[in-house]
Amino acid sequence: MFDDRIHAGKMLAEQLAAHSLKKPYIVAVPRGGIAVASPIAAKLQAKMGILVAKKIGHPLNPKIAIGAIMPDGSLIHDNQYVTGIGVKQENFDQLVAEARKVFEERSKNYEAMLIKNHEVKDRDIVLVDDGIATGYTMLASVKWLKKWNPTSITVAVPVAPTDTINGLLKEHVEVVCIGKRDVYAAVGSYYKDFKDMTDREALEYHRLAPGSIVRV
């Protein structure tokens, strides 16, 4: 059980400090991932950027992803899975349209801090979020980052289900996770304090990272 996102980030930072990351670049998935990433960037004395990838939530439980909008705006999903859980195509299309609106708005909010393509090349990328469920958002982020030839990608999360971790490992990335769970509950159940964050609060955490200059 983590006290809050900062506590989780500090625990991850200790584990990551033992890894051989010669040119680390911390990449945070907003919003909660930014708070987790802040103490990691401080510990590793690494620059922190933001990468927006918006999940497409299940119509009955929006916190469970059934797809994601990638950082370049493209869509990633498993059509067989979406059909199998009873989501009709017209409903899925509506969910995608709603997710795109949020994606575009969030991209504007974080525009000055978004990681640039050229910053990925030859860097040891540490991709951070506050937890993983189905893994679609993280998978979308990984696939985008791999296009730009990083030296390595390490996914760093406080908690995630074992099967999702195994899926990410197939993408030839390293995964650092404190709480691997075979039986998995919602991400928030592993935190004492898991309140929703605003963009403004997330940007404050980014401001604390080394070398960050943010106007809010």
N, C-alpha and C positions, 0 to 999 in steps of 0.2 A: 504494500500500500504506500503510495507516494503522498506527501503532504500537499503538494501542488506541482505545477509544471516546472517551476524553478528548481525545486528539490529533485525532480526526475532528471532535469538537465544536468545538474551537478553530479548525479550518480553516473549518468552516461559519460560525462566529461572525464571522470576518473578512469573509466574503462578505455575510452578513446585515446587518452594520453599515453597508454601503454602500446599503442599501435605505431607502426612506422609510416607516419604520414608526413612526407617531406615537404609537400606544397599544399597544405590543406586549405580548402575553401568550404565554408559552412553554408549550406543551402537550406533555407527554412521554408516549410509549407505553411502558409497562413491559414487560420490565425494562430491557433494554439502552438503550432510548431515553432513559431518565432520565439515564444517565451522559453520553450525547452532549449532552443538553439543558442540563446544569449549566453548562458554560463559555459556552454561548450566552446563558443568563439572566444570567450574571455580566457578560458583555461588553455586553449591551444594557441592563443594570440593570433587568431586567423580572422580574415575578413569574412563578413556574413552578407549574403545576398538572399533575395526572396524569389521563389518560383511559384507561380500560380497555376494550379491544376484543380479544377472544380469537379467534385464528385457529383454523380447523378443519383439522387436518393431513391430508395424504394418507396413507392406510393403509400404504403402503410407504415413505414418506418424510415423517415428521411435520413436518419443517421447511418443507415446501412446502404452502402454504395452498390449499384448495379451497373455502373459504368463511370466514365470520367471524361472531362474535356481536358485535352493535353495542353501544355503551355503554348503550342503553336495554333491552338484553336480546333485541332482535329479531335475526333471522337474515338474512344476506345471502349469496347463492351463485348460481351459474349452473347450473341443473339440467341443461341440455343438456351442459355441460362435464363435470359429475360423472358423468353417464351415459356420456358418450363415453370417459372414461378407465377405464371398467369397474367403477366403484364401485356396488354394488347398494344399493337404497333402504334395506334393513334395516341394512346396514353403515354407511351414511351417517347414519342416525338414531342409531346407537350412538355414532358419532364426535361428533355434535352434543350428545348427552347428556353425554358425557365432557367436552367443551369447556365446557358450561354449568357443570359442577361447578367447574372451574378458574376460570372467569369469576367465579362467585359468591365463591369463596374469595379470589381476588385483589382483588376489589372491597372485601371486608371488610378485607384487609390494608392497603389504601391509602385507606380511607374518609375519613380526616381531610384528605387531600391532593387528593381528587378535584375536578376543576373543576366548578363549579356552572353551571347553565343561564344565570343572570343575569350571570355573569362574561364570557360570550362576546359579548353584545350590544355593538355599536359598538367592538369591539376588533380590532386587527390580530393575528390568531392565527398563531403559528408552530408547526406541528405536526411533532414530531421523533421519528424512530426511528433505530435503528442501521443500517438498510438495508432495502431492499424486494426481494421476489422477485416473486410473483404480484400483490401489491398489495391483496389482499382486506382485510387488517387496516387499512391506511391508507384505503382506500375507505370502509370502514364508519365510520371515525372522521370522515372528511370529511363524509359524509352526515349524521351526527349533529350536527356543529358547524354546518352550514349552516342547520339548523332554527332556530337561535337568533340569526340575523341579525348575524354579525360584519361588521366593515367589510371585512376581507379575510382570506383563508386562504393561508398560504404553507407548503407541505410542504417540510421541510428534512431531507435524508438524505445520508449520505456516499456511498452507492452504490446504483444501481438499474438495471434493464434499460430500454432505450430504449422498448420497446413499452408497458411498465407506466407509464412517465412520460407517454407520449402519452395513455394511458387516463385518467390523473389530470387532465391538462390539459383534457380534455373536461368535467370537473366545474367548470370556470372557477375553478381555483385556480392560484397560481403555484408552481412547483417549483424549489427550489435544490438542486442535486445536484452534488457534486464529480466523481464517477466514473460517467458514463453509459456503459453497456456494451451493444453490439449482441449480442455473444456473452457470456453471463452464467453465472458459476459460483455456488456457494453464497455467501451474505453473508460468512460467516466466512473465506473464502479471501482476502478483501481486507484482512484484519487480521493483524498479527503476533501479537497477543494478543486472542483472542475467546472467553475462557472464559465459561462459564455464570455468571450472576449470581444470587444469592439475593435475596429480597425485602428482607432486612435491608441488604445492600450497596447495593441500589438506593435505599433510603430515606436512606442516608448521603449519597449524591450529591444527593438532593433537599434535604437539610438545608443544603447549601452554597450553594443558590440564594438570591438577595436576598430578605429578608423571610420566609424559611421558618422555621417552628418545628415540629420533628418529634420525637415521643417514640418511641424504639426500645428 
